[in-house]
Amino acid sequence: MSNPPVTPNASIAALTPIAPVELLILPERLDGRDGANRADDAHSQLSAQNDLDAVRAWLANYAETKTTFDNYRKEAERLLLWAVAHMEKPLSSLTHEDLLRYRAFLADPQPAARWVSSTGGKYPRGDARWRPFNGPLAVASQRQALIILNAMFAWLVHAGYLRGNPMALLRQRTQRSAPRITRYLSTSLWDEVKCFIAQLPEASERERAYAARSRWLATLFYLQGMRISEVANGQMGHFMRRLGADGQHQWWLETLGKGSKVRIVPASAELIAEMSRYRLAHGLSALPTRAEETPLILPLSGAMRCLSRSAVHDAIKRIFADAAGSLRSRGLAFADRADELEQASAHWLRHTAGSHMADGGVDLRTVRDNLGHVSLNTTSLYLHAEDDERHRETVQRHRMGWNALPDTSDTPGPPNDEPGDTPDTA
């Protein structure tokens, strides 16, 4: 049986603005104080008297983890706006049938002019051009949205704000996991990306800044295996030197990772040389001071401040898209590899780093600690790599190799089917 049709409510659509929840003002009949699914206030553990305050109470649990908070707010906000502006219902009156309609809506938010960014890009939350969507959600993103909303409804029931969880009745279609290998770049395809970056034009000041940033971004993500939020929030002063057991100085990068956990990742001489190259290109000293607040990734223009997570994502996507275009221009023999590269993202680089470290013979315990995973398998919870050995293995076996690039100008490489992708709990 197909999902119920999605029919916009024209009367309310003209009355309710599509705005971020912090700017939204709802009429009393839509704020949920009399929602059909509201529990008896006498049994509620919340002081919230309306849906918006109840959602804020749920979100407050994640306030200390920005990425999680932003993702959860985004999904709750989308559903709340859809409920009041599309269905003319409070969030606390939504039924199982409503949520079937919402699932279909996620795949194609209509009318697009009302729900989707006109450029497909992101705007500040206070900007009049802001929209809840940048486009239709992919199947995996739809599923993730429903998982988050199910958690929200379950919490609101547990808190005594709602009587029941209508999301629990929604049958989740079982999704076959895509092979891990599709989310990382084979050595040959990674070489194509490096070759593309190495030949970027540097005729103008803008081109030189872009080429320098592209090279540093690729190096940093690949050698350190960092998450996009870690790169976006990182500072040059997080690099540090300390004396190893052999009496030699070691470079490390301190990173604030998932769950606000601090870890240190070995920094090879190759990485430090690339950092110096990048800094000198921007008129900075070759090496940072320990307390330096210079961002890991410098903006191409404007104030010297950390880029947003989405800006770093867009920068990486542009590199991959341009590299794919370069591949495609070399003929039909390269079309499949170009298609694959266009799908790649910053997180692919994290998988690529882990896969290539493992393929290069780096101990899996070292890979686990470098990437900040809880575990690579159930037994690795009980294994620990010594820092000195981890540093030696990482800097000796895991290299960028800018000076040893193969000539890929004429012959297409093999498909991206090399084994060795490592599990990721990121």
Secondary structure as the mmCIF struct_conf table of DSSP 4:
data_model
#
loop_
_struct_conf.conf_type_id
_struct_conf.id
_struct_conf.beg_label_comp_id
_struct_conf.beg_label_asym_id
_struct_conf.beg_label_seq_id
_struct_conf.end_label_comp_id
_struct_conf.end_label_asym_id
_struct_conf.end_label_seq_id
HELX_LH_PP_P HELX_LH_PP_P1 SER A 2 PRO A 5
HELX_RH_AL_P HELX_RH_AL_P1 ALA A 10 ALA A 13
TURN_TY1_P TURN_TY1_P1 ALA A 14 LEU A 15
BEND BEND1 THR A 16 THR A 16
HELX_RH_3T_P HELX_RH_3T_P1 VAL A 21 LEU A 23
HELX_RH_3T_P HELX_RH_3T_P2 GLU A 28 LEU A 30
BEND BEND2 ASP A 31 GLY A 32
TURN_TY1_P TURN_TY1_P2 ARG A 33 ASP A 34
TURN_TY1_P TURN_TY1_P3 ALA A 36 ASN A 37
STRN STRN1 ARG A 38 ARG A 38
HELX_LH_PP_P HELX_LH_PP_P2 ALA A 39 ASP A 40
HELX_RH_3T_P HELX_RH_3T_P3 ASP A 41 HIS A 43
BEND BEND3 GLN A 45 GLN A 45
BEND BEND4 ASN A 50 ASN A 50
HELX_RH_AL_P HELX_RH_AL_P2 ASP A 51 LEU A 59
HELX_RH_3T_P HELX_RH_3T_P4 ALA A 60 TYR A 62
TURN_TY1_P TURN_TY1_P4 ALA A 63 GLU A 64
HELX_RH_AL_P HELX_RH_AL_P3 LYS A 66 ALA A 85
TURN_TY1_P TURN_TY1_P5 HIS A 86 HIS A 86
BEND BEND5 MET A 87 MET A 87
HELX_RH_3T_P HELX_RH_3T_P5 LEU A 91 SER A 93
HELX_RH_AL_P HELX_RH_AL_P4 HIS A 96 ALA A 107
BEND BEND6 ASP A 108 ASP A 108
BEND BEND7 GLN A 110 PRO A 111
HELX_RH_AL_P HELX_RH_AL_P5 ALA A 112 TRP A 115
STRN STRN2 VAL A 116 VAL A 116
TURN_TY1_P TURN_TY1_P6 SER A 118 THR A 119
BEND BEND8 GLY A 120 GLY A 121
TURN_TY1_P TURN_TY1_P7 ARG A 125 GLY A 126
BEND BEND9 ASP A 127 ASP A 127
TURN_TY1_P TURN_TY1_P8 ALA A 128 ARG A 129
BEND BEND10 PRO A 132 PRO A 132
STRN STRN3 PHE A 133 PHE A 133
BEND BEND11 ASN A 134 GLY A 135
HELX_LH_PP_P HELX_LH_PP_P3 PRO A 136 ALA A 138
HELX_RH_AL_P HELX_RH_AL_P6 VAL A 139 HIS A 158
TURN_TY1_P TURN_TY1_P9 ALA A 159 GLY A 160
BEND BEND12 TYR A 161 TYR A 161
STRN STRN4 LEU A 162 LEU A 162
BEND BEND13 ARG A 163 ARG A 163
HELX_RH_3T_P HELX_RH_3T_P6 PRO A 166 LEU A 169
BEND BEND14 LEU A 170 LEU A 170
HELX_LH_PP_P HELX_LH_PP_P4 ARG A 171 THR A 174
HELX_LH_PP_P HELX_LH_PP_P5 ARG A 176 PRO A 179
HELX_RH_3T_P HELX_RH_3T_P7 ARG A 180 ARG A 183
BEND BEND15 TYR A 184 TYR A 184
HELX_RH_AL_P HELX_RH_AL_P7 THR A 187 ALA A 198
TURN_TY1_P TURN_TY1_P10 GLN A 199 GLN A 199
BEND BEND16 ALA A 203 SER A 204
HELX_RH_AL_P HELX_RH_AL_P8 GLU A 205 GLN A 224
HELX_RH_AL_P HELX_RH_AL_P9 ILE A 228 ASN A 233
STRN STRN5 GLN A 235 GLN A 235
HELX_RH_3T_P HELX_RH_3T_P8 MET A 236 HIS A 238
STRN STRN6 PHE A 239 LEU A 243
TURN_TY1_P TURN_TY1_P11 ALA A 245 ASP A 246
BEND BEND17 GLY A 247 GLY A 247
STRN STRN7 HIS A 249 LEU A 256
HELX_RH_3T_P HELX_RH_3T_P9 LYS A 258 SER A 260
STRN STRN8 VAL A 262 ALA A 267
HELX_RH_AL_P HELX_RH_AL_P10 ALA A 269 ALA A 281
TURN_TY1_P TURN_TY1_P12 HIS A 282 GLY A 283
BEND BEND18 ALA A 286 LEU A 287
TURN_TY1_P TURN_TY1_P13 ARG A 290 ALA A 291
STRN STRN9 PRO A 295 PRO A 295
BEND BEND19 LEU A 296 ILE A 297
BEND BEND20 LEU A 300 MET A 304
HELX_LH_PP_P HELX_LH_PP_P6 CYS A 306 SER A 308
HELX_RH_AL_P HELX_RH_AL_P11 ARG A 309 ARG A 328
TURN_TY1_P TURN_TY1_P14 SER A 329 ARG A 330
HELX_RH_3T_P HELX_RH_3T_P10 LEU A 332 PHE A 334
HELX_RH_AL_P HELX_RH_AL_P12 ALA A 335 GLN A 343
HELX_RH_AL_P HELX_RH_AL_P13 ALA A 346 ASP A 359
TURN_TY1_P TURN_TY1_P15 GLY A 360 GLY A 361
HELX_RH_AL_P HELX_RH_AL_P14 LEU A 364 LEU A 371
TURN_TY1_P TURN_TY1_P16 GLY A 372 GLY A 372
BEND BEND21 VAL A 374 VAL A 374
BEND BEND22 LEU A 376 ASN A 377
HELX_RH_3T_P HELX_RH_3T_P11 THR A 378 TYR A 382
HELX_RH_AL_P HELX_RH_AL_P15 ASP A 387 ARG A 397
HELX_RH_3T_P HELX_RH_3T_P12 TRP A 402 ALA A 404
BEND BEND23 SER A 409 THR A 411
BEND BEND24 ASN A 416 ASN A 416
BEND BEND25 PRO A 419 PRO A 419
HELX_LH_PP_P HELX_LH_PP_P7 ASP A 421 PRO A 423
#
